[in-house]
Amino acid sequence: NAGVMQNPRHLVRRRGQEARLRCSPMKGHSHVYWYRQLPEEGLKFMVYLQKENIIDESGMPKERFSAEFPKEGPSILRIQQVVRGDSAAYFCASSPRGGGGGSSPYEQYFGPGTRLTVT
Amino acid sequence: GIQVEQSPPDLILQEGANSTLRCNFSDSVNNLQWFHQNPWGQLINLFYIPSGTKQNGRLSATTVATERYSLLYISSSQTTDSGVYFCAVGDSGGYQKVTFGTGTKLQVIP
């Protein structure tokens, strides 16, 4: 019963390069969330996706960042032209469903994170 | 958006001691989770507890939704309990974007 999987676990990029972070949700989960954690801080919401749909991207920087969750395959968080300030841990979470009500189907399960270092 | 405050920000305990961590939130919630981030950065689900009380071994949690706070109790602490404890809440909106508190950094010394 695999949990949320993220790869790579560590990623080093030079300034100006592109970073691609992948997230495979838990089996049976169709909702994916991306969060960013800067050093010594809590996690900040970036984007919430369902299959082929971006539901909420209010936490995403307007430029250079994009996310997708295609019909087949993992969710991808893409950062173009990385800068040193993008260095952080990026966590993906999944849940069986979202929206309204309140019960354990809305509990989010987190992957191990991808630690991005921009040199 | 919803505000989440955790206290204390830092805590040092002798092994075997008990502690209470607090999470206050500013609005109605329908999702509240406690996480432990271990020294390797991994986030571990402790409790999903939008209301009521739950226990799991040496840990227990209580959420009083009407008064907008949750408590995490750690009894007989062990060095492996060290790390950062986060409270995360989802408001009563249409979906479960969660907002994290700033965490309580716990160090348990032998």
Interface residues (C-beta under 8 A of the other chain):
Chain A: H31 Y33 Y35 E41 G42 L43 K44 F45 Y48 I55 D56 S58 A89 F91 S95 G98 G99 G100 G101 G102 S104 Y106 E107 Q108 Y109 F110 P112 G113 R115
Chain B: N30 N31 Q33 F35 G41 Q42 L43 N45 Y48 P50 F86 A88 G90 G94 Y95 Q96 K97 V98 T99 F100 G101 T102 G103
